[in-house]
Amino acid sequence: MQNNYEKFIKQFQKKIDNYFEENSEYIYCHQGCSACCEIGEYPFSWVEMNYLMEGFSKLPENRKYIIKENFSKLKIEKENFKGERFEYRCPFLIDGLCSVYSYRGLTCRTHGLAYLKKDGTVNVPFCANNGLNYSSVFKDGIFSIEPIKENLNIDEILKNYNEEMGEIRPLINWIIN
């Protein structure tokens, strides 16, 4: 199954790279920009989580230690959280960089793109409100260019993968119960 997923990811990444290239005049992402990793739920399927953990297992021990500490802190925060939706900084983010970048999930790969959702609305990256991606064409809640005409939500993407992906849940829920 893992080999099939790696093939799927390579094909999917080519498509995403093309979308980023086609939208390059509106994209301000660069190495070290981690706005999309600073707060979220980060949905992962079971197969993605296994792939991510493969990347984790290859990290140097000092990086693993930092990530484990990040998860420990998140566990305490989650236990004390009283709201409905627990959002957090990605525990794999270290010094503004993804420590498992090559193994990141589908949601992480599509962060920063504006695309058409199933209900016909446009998913605009939240960083547009901070002067980043698409900020020049997103004003007062109005998106003035054509978005990518593909729904890039994780559940839609996974429909194109022919194997069982397993349950989708927030990253933290795979590690912390």
C-alpha positions as CSV (number, residue, x, y, z in Angstrom):
1,M,0.0,0.0,0.0
2,Q,2.8,2.4,0.9
3,N,4.4,2.1,-2.6
4,N,1.0,2.9,-4.2
5,Y,0.6,5.9,-2.0
6,E,4.1,7.2,-2.9
7,K,3.2,6.9,-6.6
8,F,0.0,8.7,-5.9
9,I,1.8,11.5,-4.0
10,K,4.3,12.0,-6.8
11,Q,1.5,12.4,-9.4
12,F,-0.5,14.6,-7.1
13,Q,2.5,16.8,-6.3
14,K,3.1,17.4,-10.0
15,K,-0.5,18.7,-10.3
16,I,-0.1,20.9,-7.2
17,D,3.3,22.2,-8.5
18,N,1.5,23.2,-11.7
19,Y,-1.3,25.0,-9.7
20,F,1.3,26.9,-7.8
21,E,3.1,27.8,-11.0
22,E,-0.2,28.9,-12.7
23,N,-1.0,31.1,-9.7
24,S,2.5,32.3,-9.1
25,E,1.7,36.0,-9.5
26,Y,-0.7,35.6,-6.5
27,I,1.5,33.3,-4.3
28,Y,3.9,34.7,-1.8
29,C,4.9,31.4,-0.1
30,H,8.6,31.0,0.3
31,Q,10.9,28.9,2.5
32,G,10.5,29.9,6.1
33,C,7.0,31.2,5.6
34,S,5.0,29.0,7.9
35,A,1.7,31.0,8.3
36,C,-0.4,28.0,7.2
37,C,1.4,25.8,9.8
38,E,0.9,28.2,12.8
39,I,-2.8,27.4,13.5
40,G,-5.0,24.6,12.2
41,E,-6.3,21.1,12.7
42,Y,-4.3,19.5,9.9
43,P,-6.6,16.6,8.7
44,F,-4.7,13.4,7.9
45,S,-5.9,10.0,6.7
46,W,-4.5,6.8,8.2
47,V,-2.3,6.2,5.2
48,E,-1.0,9.8,5.3
49,M,-0.2,9.5,9.0
50,N,1.8,6.3,8.4
51,Y,3.7,8.0,5.6
52,L,4.4,11.0,7.9
53,M,5.6,8.8,10.6
54,E,8.0,7.1,8.2
55,G,9.5,10.5,7.7
56,F,9.6,11.1,11.4
57,S,11.5,7.8,12.0
58,K,14.2,9.1,9.6
59,L,14.8,12.3,11.5
60,P,17.9,12.8,13.8
61,E,17.2,12.1,17.4
62,N,17.4,15.8,18.5
63,R,14.5,16.7,16.0
64,K,12.4,13.7,17.2
65,Y,12.9,15.0,20.7
66,I,11.7,18.5,19.9
67,I,8.6,17.0,18.1
68,K,7.8,14.7,21.0
69,E,8.0,17.7,23.3
70,N,5.7,19.7,21.0
71,F,3.2,16.9,21.2
72,S,3.5,16.7,25.0
73,K,2.8,20.4,25.3
74,L,-0.2,20.1,22.9
75,K,-1.6,17.3,24.9
76,I,-1.7,19.5,28.0
77,E,-3.2,22.4,25.9
78,K,-5.9,20.1,24.5
79,E,-6.8,18.7,27.9
80,N,-7.4,22.2,29.1
81,F,-9.2,23.4,26.0
82,K,-12.9,24.1,26.5
83,G,-14.0,25.1,22.9
84,E,-15.4,23.1,20.0
85,R,-12.5,23.1,17.6
86,F,-8.9,22.7,18.9
87,E,-6.5,24.4,16.5
88,Y,-2.8,24.5,17.2
89,R,0.7,25.0,15.7
90,C,1.9,22.0,13.8
91,P,4.2,20.0,16.1
92,F,6.4,19.1,13.1
93,L,7.2,22.8,12.5
94,I,10.7,23.6,13.9
95,D,12.4,27.0,13.3
96,G,9.8,27.9,10.7
97,L,10.4,24.8,8.6
98,C,8.6,21.6,8.3
99,S,10.8,18.8,9.6
100,V,9.0,16.2,7.6
101,Y,8.4,18.2,4.4
102,S,8.8,15.4,1.9
103,Y,6.3,13.3,3.9
104,R,3.7,16.0,4.6
105,G,0.1,15.3,4.0
106,L,-2.3,16.4,1.3
107,T,-3.7,19.3,3.2
108,C,-0.2,20.6,3.8
109,R,0.6,20.3,0.1
110,T,-2.5,22.3,-0.9
111,H,-2.1,25.1,1.8
112,G,-1.9,28.5,0.1
113,L,-4.0,27.7,-3.0
114,A,-7.4,29.2,-3.7
115,Y,-9.8,26.6,-5.1
116,L,-13.4,26.0,-5.8
117,K,-15.2,23.9,-3.2
118,K,-18.0,21.5,-3.8
119,D,-20.6,24.0,-2.7
120,G,-19.4,26.5,-5.3
121,T,-17.7,28.8,-2.8
122,V,-14.0,29.7,-3.1
123,N,-11.6,28.4,-0.5
124,V,-9.2,31.3,0.0
125,P,-6.1,30.7,2.1
126,F,-6.4,32.6,5.4
127,C,-3.1,34.2,4.8
128,A,-4.8,36.4,2.1
129,N,-6.1,38.4,5.0
130,N,-2.5,39.0,6.1
131,G,-1.2,40.4,2.9
132,L,0.1,37.1,1.6
133,N,-1.3,34.7,-1.0
134,Y,-4.1,36.1,-3.2
135,S,-4.2,39.3,-1.1
136,S,-4.0,41.4,-4.3
137,V,-7.2,39.8,-5.7
138,F,-9.1,39.1,-2.4
139,K,-10.7,42.3,-1.0
140,D,-13.7,42.6,1.4
141,G,-14.6,38.9,1.0
142,I,-14.6,39.1,-2.8
143,F,-12.3,37.0,-4.9
144,S,-11.7,38.7,-8.2
145,I,-10.0,36.0,-10.3
146,E,-11.0,32.5,-11.3
147,P,-9.9,30.0,-8.6
148,I,-8.5,26.6,-9.3
149,K,-11.5,24.7,-10.6
150,E,-10.8,21.6,-8.5
151,N,-11.9,20.9,-5.0
152,L,-8.7,20.4,-3.1
153,N,-10.2,19.3,0.3
154,I,-8.6,16.1,1.5
155,D,-11.8,14.0,1.2
156,E,-12.1,15.0,-2.5
157,I,-8.5,14.4,-3.3
158,L,-8.7,10.9,-1.7
159,K,-11.5,9.9,-4.0
160,N,-8.8,9.8,-6.8
161,Y,-6.7,7.3,-4.8
162,N,-7.8,3.7,-5.5
163,E,-6.8,2.2,-2.2
164,E,-8.3,2.5,1.3
165,M,-7.0,5.6,3.0
166,G,-8.7,5.0,6.3
167,E,-10.3,7.4,8.6
168,I,-9.5,11.2,8.3
169,R,-8.9,13.0,11.6
170,P,-6.9,15.9,12.9
171,L,-3.2,15.2,13.1
172,I,-3.1,15.6,16.9
173,N,-5.8,13.0,17.3
174,W,-3.6,10.4,15.7
175,I,-1.0,10.9,18.4
176,I,-2.9,12.2,21.4
177,N,-6.2,10.7,22.6
